[in-house]
Amino acid sequence: MATAKLLPHAETTIPTYYSIKTTTSHLWQQRSFSLTQKRQFQRTIQSRQLLQEPGTTEFFKTIPFVLSQQRYEALKKYGSRIKGAADEIVKVGSATSAADIPDASDPLYQLRALGLLANSFLASENTRTTNELMLARCYMNEVYLRICDIKTALANGDSSKAKKYHSHTKKAMNSYLTLMNRQITSKVGEPFGYID
């Protein structure tokens, strides 16, 4: 009698992301983590070059199956908040002083909504936490850290660094939106627009 061969888990098919998954699992299970841990995580993201061009499907080749009803309800609930978060990130780029930028933890950036939408789009009761969900959390973390960097750069009077950080913030947000848009079919709703 032939036995069925099990397919390897996503961690073995994408070995370069194993360390990302373990790092993100460790960081996101904690309620608060140190600035040193945040910076270490930021360097990991940069070294792995996880940021994607808007609309790309190069990575991941497949996305976890989640019921379209669950995605529809999540998009209906959080869609406008995600668009608001993108608008706030655009506004940050036109700020001339640190006082013009709300703190990264401010509800204006809707980081909680970003996380809740990612959970609804990339995980189900059957899949638990996936590599794709961890990657979405990486992007959210990157947005948070870069907003902090922009504020610090402007406080120090370095507008060129602030522009560089803002460019990276937009890339992180666009990468997040790209990942979410792959789960938005015609039955779910309209895909998100990207930040220019």
C-alpha positions in Angstrom: 0.0 0.0 0.0 1.5 3.4 -1.1 1.7 6.1 1.5 0.9 9.7 0.7 3.9 12.0 0.7 3.4 15.2 2.7 4.3 18.5 1.1 6.9 20.4 3.0 5.8 23.3 5.1 6.2 26.9 3.7 9.1 27.4 6.0 11.1 24.7 4.2 10.1 25.8 0.7 11.2 29.4 1.5 14.2 28.9 3.7 15.3 32.6 3.5 12.2 33.6 5.4 12.5 31.1 8.3 14.6 33.6 10.3 12.1 36.4 9.5 9.2 34.2 10.8 10.9 33.3 14.0 12.0 36.9 14.6 8.5 38.3 13.9 6.9 35.6 16.0 9.1 36.6 19.0 8.6 40.3 18.5 4.9 40.4 18.0 4.0 38.0 20.9 5.4 40.7 23.2 3.2 43.7 24.0 6.1 46.0 24.1 9.6 45.6 22.8 12.8 47.6 23.1 14.1 50.1 20.6 17.1 47.9 20.1 14.9 45.0 19.1 13.0 47.3 16.7 16.2 48.4 15.1 17.6 44.9 14.8 14.3 43.9 13.1 14.5 46.9 10.8 18.0 45.8 9.7 16.7 42.3 9.0 14.0 43.6 6.8 16.5 45.8 4.9 19.0 43.1 4.4 16.4 40.6 3.1 15.0 43.3 0.8 11.4 42.5 1.6 9.9 45.6 0.2 8.1 45.0 -3.1 7.1 47.1 -6.0 3.4 48.0 -6.1 1.3 45.3 -7.8 4.1 42.7 -8.0 3.3 39.0 -7.5 6.9 37.7 -7.5 6.8 36.8 -3.8 4.8 34.8 -2.5 3.8 32.7 -5.5 0.6 31.5 -3.7 -1.5 33.1 -1.0 -3.3 31.2 1.8 -6.9 30.3 1.1 -9.3 32.4 3.2 -13.0 32.3 2.6 -14.2 35.2 0.4 -17.0 36.1 2.9 -14.4 36.6 5.6 -12.3 38.9 3.3 -15.4 40.7 2.1 -16.5 41.5 5.7 -13.0 42.6 6.7 -12.6 44.9 3.7 -16.0 46.4 4.4 -15.1 47.0 8.0 -11.5 48.2 7.7 -11.2 49.4 4.0 -11.8 53.1 4.7 -9.5 53.1 7.7 -6.7 51.6 5.5 -7.2 54.3 2.9 -7.1 56.9 5.7 -3.8 55.4 6.9 -2.3 55.8 3.4 -3.5 59.4 3.3 -1.8 60.2 6.6 1.4 58.7 5.3 1.2 61.0 2.3 0.7 64.0 4.6 3.8 63.1 6.7 5.9 63.7 3.5 4.8 67.3 3.4 5.6 68.1 7.0 8.3 70.7 7.6 8.8 70.2 11.3 8.5 67.4 13.9 5.6 69.2 15.5 3.6 68.7 12.3 3.8 64.9 12.6 1.7 62.9 15.1 3.6 60.2 17.0 3.9 56.9 15.3 1.5 55.3 17.9 -1.2 57.9 17.0 -4.5 56.3 15.9 -4.4 58.4 12.8 -2.0 55.9 11.2 -4.5 53.0 11.8 -1.8 50.5 12.5 -4.3 48.4 14.4 -6.7 48.3 11.4 -3.7 47.3 9.2 -3.1 44.3 11.5 -6.8 43.3 11.7 -7.2 43.4 8.0 -4.0 41.3 7.5 -5.3 38.8 10.0 -8.6 38.5 8.2 -7.0 38.3 4.7 -4.0 36.0 5.4 -5.1 33.7 8.2 -8.1 31.5 9.0 -9.1 29.1 11.8 -7.4 26.3 9.8 -4.1 28.0 8.8 -3.1 29.8 12.0 -0.2 32.2 11.5 1.3 32.1 8.1 4.5 33.4 6.5 2.4 35.9 4.5 0.8 37.2 7.7 4.3 37.7 9.3 5.4 39.6 6.2 2.4 41.9 6.4 3.3 42.5 10.1 6.9 43.3 9.0 5.6 46.0 6.7 3.4 47.5 9.4 6.4 47.5 11.8 8.5 49.2 9.1 5.8 51.9 8.7 5.8 52.5 12.5 9.6 52.7 12.7 10.1 55.0 9.7 7.5 57.5 11.0 9.6 57.6 14.2 12.7 58.2 12.0 11.0 61.0 10.0 10.0 62.8 13.2 13.5 62.4 14.7 15.2 63.6 11.4 12.9 66.7 11.3 13.6 67.4 15.0 17.3 67.4 14.1 16.7 69.7 11.1 17.8 67.1 8.6 15.1 67.3 5.8 17.0 65.2 3.3 17.0 62.2 5.8 13.4 62.8 6.5 12.6 62.6 2.7 14.6 59.4 2.5 12.7 57.9 5.4 9.4 59.0 3.9 10.2 57.3 0.7 10.9 54.1 2.6 7.6 54.5 4.5 5.7 54.7 1.3 7.5 51.6 -0.1 6.6 49.7 3.1 2.9 50.8 2.9 2.8 50.0 -0.8 4.2 46.5 -0.1 1.5 46.0 2.5 -1.2 47.1 0.1 0.3 44.8 -2.7 0.0 41.8 -0.3 -3.6 42.7 0.6 -4.6 43.4 -3.0 -3.7 39.9 -4.0 -6.6 38.7 -1.7 -9.1 41.2 -3.1 -11.0 39.5 -5.9 -14.1 40.8 -7.7 -16.3 39.2 -5.2 -14.5 40.8 -2.3 -14.4 44.4 -3.5 -12.2 47.1 -5.1 -8.4 46.8 -4.6 -6.5 49.6 -2.8 -4.7 52.3 -4.7 -1.0 52.8 -4.1 0.9 55.8 -2.7 2.8 57.8 -5.3 
